[in-house]
């Protein structure tokens, strides 16, 4: 038996990413690991056990190569219309798939994250 615990993304500015995920999705820091080489911060939605792990490698220079950027997290919104309006105001909506009823936002490092309505 397995259960999902967390997903990781590498970021270039931990403070900028923490601010983004707090503002865009209400995620809060629940754990932090720091060394001379890296900082790892786990974020939680407070409702599920699943966490988002942000890893900042302090010596990393430049942006990460995200390839075709096909990997993503999906956030389910209780109020999809309000979430969409908030993300539009933030200027982070990067792709809409009206046929599927979802949209994507782009985080500060170029990762796309899906938002879907509660079904």
Residue pairs with C-beta under 8 A, 6 or more apart in sequence:
3 49
4 50
5 49
5 50
5 51
6 42
6 50
6 51
6 52
6 53
7 50
7 51
7 52
7 53
7 73
8 52
8 53
8 54
8 55
9 52
9 53
9 54
9 55
9 107
9 109
9 111
10 54
10 55
10 56
10 57
10 60
10 64
10 109
11 17
11 54
11 55
11 56
11 108
11 109
12 56
12 60
12 62
12 63
12 64
12 108
12 109
13 56
13 108
14 39
14 41
14 54
14 56
16 108
17 54
17 56
17 107
17 108
17 109
18 29
18 41
18 43
18 54
20 107
20 108
21 27
21 43
21 52
21 54
21 107
22 28
23 90
24 86
24 87
24 90
24 92
24 105
24 107
25 45
25 75
25 113
26 45
26 46
27 43
27 44
27 45
27 52
28 43
28 44
28 46
29 41
29 42
29 43
30 42
30 43
30 44
30 51
31 41
31 42
31 51
32 39
32 40
32 41
32 42
33 39
33 40
34 40
36 58
37 57
37 58
37 59
38 55
38 56
38 57
38 58
39 55
39 56
39 58
40 53
40 54
40 55
40 56
41 53
41 54
41 56
42 51
42 52
42 53
42 54
43 51
43 52
43 53
43 54
44 50
44 51
44 52
52 73
63 109
63 110
64 109
64 110
66 109
66 110
66 111
69 110
69 111
69 112
72 104
72 111
72 112
72 113
72 114
73 113
73 114
74 102
74 113
74 114
74 115
74 116
75 113
75 114
75 115
75 116
76 115
76 116
76 117
76 118
77 83
77 84
77 115
77 116
77 117
77 118
78 118
80 115
80 116
80 117
80 118
83 115
84 93
84 103
84 115
87 93
87 103
87 105
87 115
90 105
92 105
92 106
92 107
93 103
93 104
93 105
94 104
94 105
94 106
94 112
95 103
95 104
95 112
96 102
96 103
96 104
97 103
97 104
101 116
101 117
102 114
102 115
102 116
102 117
103 114
103 115
104 112
104 113
104 114
104 115
105 112
105 113
105 115
106 112
106 113
107 113
